């Protein structure tokens, strides 16, 4: 029985769990400081983004842990999709949009968070591919053995 979990992905998730509260505190503190000088639509966008990232990150990390450690393909696929679609584009928006009046500390924590997300997208993709191929092989072997048992013996 081969272990399909990815150690690099699990280590990245572990460190991400401890980094996320630090990232959240820094981002909220800097948002509080620069809130009066932002335009109204950037105020709305940033508050919405913080709420969306906070909720999505909790779900994403849970799915990553369960999917990787318990070798569950649907959970790991959900983790991969949540990382690829909402999280990574939002962090890149926060990192590269100069209209947000980005502070240097804010840029530093966004770069680290973007690096976590980029690594996790790649690692989860290869882990998912390995899990799906192994589970498909197990399924085919099970079906083959079931058909062998049902077929009449020659002679």
Secondary structure, DSSP 4 states (H G I P E B T S, - for coil): ------HHHHHHHHHHHHHHHHHHHHHHHHHHHHGGGS-HHHHHHHHHHHHHHHHHHHHHHHHHHHHHHTT-HHHHHHHHHHIIIIIHHHHHHHHH-GGG---HHHHHHHHHHHHHHHHHHHHHHHHHHHHHHHHHHHHHHHHHHHHHHHSPPP-
